[in-house]
Amino acid sequence: MSPKLSIKEKVGYGFGDFASSMFWKIFSVYLLYYYTDIFGLSAAVVGTMFLVTRIWDTAFDPVIGIIADRTETKWGKFRPFILWVAVPFGLIGVLTFAAPELGSNGKVIYAYITYTLMMMVYSAINAPYASLMGVMTADIKERTTLSTYRFVFAFAGSILVLATAEPLVDFFGNSLNVPVAKSWQFTVAVFAVIACMLFLLTFSWTKERIAPVKEQKNALSEDLQDLGKNKPWFILLGAGIATLIFNSLRDGSAIYYFKYYIVNQEAFSVPALNIAINYSSLYLVLGQAANIVGVVMAKPVSDKIGKKKTFALAMLIATILSGFFYFFNETDITLIFIFQFLISICAGSIFPLLWSMYADIADYSEWKTGRRATGLIFSSSSMSQKLGWTLGGALTGWLLALFGFKANMVQAEAMQTGLKMMMSLVPACGAIISTLFILFYSLSDEKMQQIADELAERRK
């Protein structure tokens, strides 16, 4: 029997995604806006850069997983990467939001280099972090609980960024009288320090417990062949990619939607701090709060009807609600916020299920082949997250260019209609594709319990 994990260890594991999610949310919500409206790059150029750099980064994830599977230290296979990469993660994040005085070509080159490095260090810490869940416990319900902790903290980190990023930019600009680009860099530096500290706590408070059934020296070709024959992994990969396209399109379009479609952005001001709180910030924070509600609901609902049915139902409801979102106009602020809350509950419930199911797939692969490759399965599975984010981010930039976006100008009617579609009908396509994929997933909770029991006997 796997020991129950302590609250401290679950919290320590959650801290890791609190740290990662702060930067994930900065990139998915603000980076395209920073590049187009502050750094001065065109939306089409940034969309292409996102595609090129993230495809390389997507391929880099399994490389990290393969290395981690073959790493042997006194701390385990995966925890050492969290220790080694925490500080580079923060430093390169700050450099990504620097705005050196360069010509147009120099700016593009600088953006390509710093963003590529950022995505590589993100993979180097996040792929081992995700894999860590697969070796902390073998209990399938405890994994869902651990995944719930992870994503509650993940969305809490996102809330911190969305609630404070724009106010901090205003604060640094007004207090230090520096350009807006420098204010963004100072703001990201604050988040970088917090992220480094939390990663170090994750390393300190967690423990790796599960070793392979036998001492294994797997050839890479064997691991890749096993993965290639793992049908549930392919199905979950497709569902994950489509889900991330859904989320990244909605996140990446939101700041443009409020700035150029809603137009009247300011919800209220805080005179004492000389800052304004915008509707876009409130909208995004509300979404993350609703994500947490979805994360908390995922376990009790999936305990009753199963992970697969919970996943499919959530994405089907998100599809329908996203379709209705298209019909709201700039005066329907209340409805916009209500539907953001409901859609985000559905979206939030997916992620603890997704990563708990990846841990199940690692067990299924070991049960079927006699070989365990946790790092490869989790890192190659994180490709779905990166690839969905890649395609969603690139589509956001390309759609802005297609609809005729012009930074810091009043937008034409076609662009405003395009923004409505980017917040509703286009992401709805991603949600329904995710639903269709998950209908073919074959690992029920009952089957996974049988597999877990057989593996426990083998490990004895």
N, C-alpha and C positions, 0 to 999 in steps of 0.2 A: 504494500500500500504506500502511495506517495504521502509524505507528511503534509499537513495543512500549512500554508504559508502564513507568516505573521503579518499583522497590519503594517508594521514598519517595512517589511520587505515589499509588500504590495505598493505602498506609498513610494518607496525608493524606486521601484520599477516605473511607476507613474511619472516621477520627476523627469525621467529620460525623455518621455514624449512631450511633457510640458516644454522642455528646452527645444526639442526639434520642432514642435508645432509653432513656437513663436516665429522661427525663421521661415517655416513653410508658409505661414499666413502672410508674413511680410512679402514673400516672393509672389504668392498667388494673388494677393489683393493690390499691393502697392508698387511692385517692381515695374510692371508694364507702364503704369502711370508715371512713375519716376523717370523712366527712360524717355517717354514721349513728351511729357509736359514740363520736365525740369532739366533733364540732360540734353534734350533736343534731338533725339533720334526719331525716325519715322516709324509709324505703327507696323508697316509691312516689313521693314528691316528688323525690328525687334521680334516680330512673329517668326521670321525665318531663323533668327539667332536662337530663339527658344527651341525650335525644332532641331537644329543642328547640334547644339550643345547638349540638349536633354537626351537625344537619341544616343549620343556617345555615353552619357552618364547612365542611361538605362542599360547599356551593354556592360558598363563598368560594375554594376551591382552584383551580377553573378561571379565576377572575378573576385570581389571582396568576400563573397560567400565561400568560394572554393578555398581561398587563403585561410579564412577563419576556421573552416572545417579541419584544416591541417595544422592549425596553430596549437601548440601545447605549452602552457605556462602554469605556474602555481595558482593562478587566478582562474584558470579555465580557458576555453576557446574564444569566447565572445566578449567577456567583460574587459579584457585588456585593451581592446580597440576603443572602448569608451574612455578609458584613462588616457590613452596616447593621443587621441584626436580632439579632445575637448577644447584645448586652447587654440590649435590651428583653425578649428571651426569658427570660433568667435572672431579671430583676427581677420580671416578672409571675408567674413560677413561684413565687417566694417569697411574693408577695401572695396567691396562690391558697390557700396553706396558712396564712394568718393567720386568727385566730379572734377577731375583735372582739366585745366585749360588746354584743350587740344582742338585740332581741326576736325571736320566732320568724319574723315576717315580714321583719324586717331581715336576719336570717341568710340567708333564702332569696334576697332581693334581692342581698346581697353575693356569695353563691355564684354566682348567675346572671351578674353583671357580671364578676367576676374570671375565672370559667371561660370565658366567652365571649371575653374579651380574650386569655386564654392560648391558646385554640384558634386565634384569628386570627394571633397571632405564630408559633405552631407552623406554620401553613400558609405564612406569609410567608417562613419560612426553609426548611421541609422540602420544599415543592413545587419551588422552584428547585434545591435540593440533589439531589433525585431526578432532575430534568431534566438536571443536569450530566453524568451518566453517558452520556447520549445524544450529547453533543458532545465527549467526551474521546477517543473512539476509534470507528472504524467497523468494527473487526474483531469478528465475532460471538463468537468463542471468547474473545477478550480481554475482551469485555463480561461474559461469564459469570465469568471470573476476577475482574474488577473487582467484580462483584456478590457474589462469594464473599467477597472482602476486606470489602466493606461489611457483610455480615451476620455474619461472624465478629466484627467489631468491635461490631456492633449487639448481639449476644447477650452479648458481654463487658461492654458497658455495663449491660445488664440484670442480669447476674450481680453486678456491683458494687453495684447498688442493692438487689437482693434479699438479698445477703449482709450488707449493712451498715446498711440503713435501720432495722430494728427495734433492733439493737444500738446504733446512734447515738442513737436516741430514748431508750433506756434510759440511755445514757451522759450525754447532756445533762440528762436529768431528775435523775439521781443526783448529777452533779457540780455543776450550777448550781442545783439545787433549784427548778426552774421547772415550771409546769403541763405536762401531756402535750401540749397543743396547741402551746405555745411550743417544746417539744422537737422537734415535727414541723417547725415552721417553720425552726428552726436546722439541722435535718438537710437539708431541701430547699435551704437556702442553700449548704451545702457542695457539693451536686450542681450547683447553678446556677453556681458559680465554675468548677468543672471543665468544665462544658458550654461556657461562654463561651470559655475558653482553647482547647478542642479545635476549636470552630467557626472560630476565627481561624487555627488551623493548617491546617484544610481550605482556607480561602480562600488561604492563602499557598503551599501545596504542590501545588495542582492547576492545570490549564491547559485552556482551551477550544480545540479544534482544528477542529471541523467547522462549516463555514458552509453555508448553502443552496446548491444547484446554481447558482442565479442570484440576483442581488440582488433581493429580493422585498419588496413592500409589500402583503402580503396583506390583503384586507378581512376583518374578523372574520367576516362572513357566509360567506365562502369557507372559512375554517378550520373553522367549525362544520358546514358542509355536508359537508366532507371527513370529519370525525369521524363524522357521522351515517351515512355510507355505509361505514364501516370495520367490517365484520362481525367480524374477529378481535378488535378492541378490545372490542366488546360482549360477546363470549364470555368474554374474559379478565376483564372487569369483573365479570361474574356469578360466575366462579370465585373471584375475589379477595374479593368481598363475603362469600360463603359461608365461605371459609377464615378470614376475620377474625372472623366470628360464632363459629366453632368455637373459635378461640384466645381471644377476649375472654371468652366464657362460662367457659371453664376457668380462666383467670387470675383473673377477677373473683370467682368462687365459692370459690377455694381457701382464702383466709384465713378465710372463714365456715365452710367444711367442716372445717377443723382446729380452729377455736375452739369450734364448737357441735356437731360430730358426733364427731370424734376425742376432743375434750375435753381429754385429758392432753397439752397442747401441748409442754411443755418436753422437749427432747431431751437437752441437757446445759447446764451453766453454766460461765462463766469468772469465778471468784471475784476474780481480780486486777483485772478491769475492772468487776466488779459488774454483769454482764449475763448474760442467759440466751439460749440459742439454741433457737428453737422448731422443731418439726417442719415448720410451714408454710414457714419460711425455707429449711430444707434441701430441702424438696420443690420449691420454686420455683427454687432455685439449681440443683438437679439437672436440672430441666427445661431451663434455659438452657444448661447444659453439654451436654446431649443435643442441643439445637438446633444448637449449634456442630458437633457430629459430623454432623448432618444437612446443614448447610451445606457442610462439607468433602466429604461424599459426593456431593453433588448434581452437581458438575462431572464427575467420572469416570463416574458412572452415566449422566448425560445424554449424554456423549460417545459412549457405547456404544449406548444405546437411544433417544436423543432426549429433548428437554425435555418434550414432551407425554406420552409414556409414563411418564417418571419422575414427573411431577406426578400423573398419574392413579393410578399404583401406590401412591405414598406416601399419598394421601388415602384410598384404599380400605382400606389396612392400618390407618390411623388410625381409620377408621369401625368396623372389626371390634374392635380393641383397646378402643376407648371403650365399646362395648357390653358387653364383659366387665367393665369397671371398675365397673359398677353393682352387681355381686354381691359386692363386697368389703365387709366390715364393719369396725368400729372397731379390731379386733385384728389385721387383716391389713396391718400397716404395711409389711412387706417386699414383699408383692405390690403394694401401692399405689405404692411407690417404683419397683419394677421396671417396672410398666406406664407410670408417668409418664416413665421414661427412654425406653422404646420408642416411645410416642406422640409424644414431643417430638422424637425423631430424624426421624420422618415430617414433623412440622410444620415443623421447621427446614429441611428440604430444599426446601420449597416456595418460600421467599422469594427466594433468588438466581435461581431459575428464573423466577419471576413478573416481576421487574424487568428481567431480561435479555430476556424476551419483550416487555415494553413497549417497550424500545429497538428490538427488531426491528420492532414495529408502527409506530414512528415512521419507520423506513426504508421499510417497505412502503407507508405513506401517501405518502411523497415519491416513491417509484418509480411509484406509480399515478397521482398527481395532478400531479407536477412542483412541488409546494409543500411546504415543510417547516414543521411547527408543533410542534417538540419539547416546548416548555413546555406547550402546551395538552394534548397527548397524555399527558404524564407527570402533570400536575397533575389532569387529569380522571380519569386512572387512579388517582391517589392518593385520589380519591373512594371507590373501592372499599375502600381501607384504612380511611378515615374512616367510611364508611357501615356497613361490617361491624362496626367498633368501636362505632359509635353504636348499632346494633341489638343487638349483643351486650351492651353496657353497660346499655342501657335494659331489655332482657329480664332481665338479672341482678337489677336493682332491682325490677322488676315481679313476677318469680317469687318473690323473697324475700317481698314483700308478699302475694302470692297464697297462699303456703304458710303464712302466719301468723307471719313473723319478728318477734321482739321483742328489741331491742338489749340486750345485757348481761344476759340472762336464760337460764335453762335452757329449751331449745326443746322443743315438743311433738313427738310421734312423726311427725306429718304433715310438720312442718318438716324433721326429720332425713331422712325419705325424699325430700323435695324437694331437699335438698342433694345427696343421692346422684345424683338424676336430673340436676341442674345440672352435675355433674362428669362425666357419662357419656352418657346417652341423648339429652339435648337437644343438646349439642355434636356428637354423632355425626350428627344430622340435617344440620347444617351441612357436615360433612365429605363426606357422600354426595352432597349437592347440588353441591358443588364438583367432585367426581369426574365427575358427569354433564355439567356444563358443559364441562369441559376435553376431553371426548371429541369435541366438535364443533369444536375449534380446528384451523385448516387450514394454518398456516404451519410446515411442516416445516423441519428444519435444512438440508436440501438446497435447498429453495426459497429460504431466506433467504441462502444462500451465492450463489446465482444473482443475487438482487436486489442484494446487496452489491457483486458484481463489476460489474453494470451501472451502479450509482450511481457507482462509482469511475471508470468510463469517462466518464460524464457530467461529473463534477467536473473532469476533466482539461481 
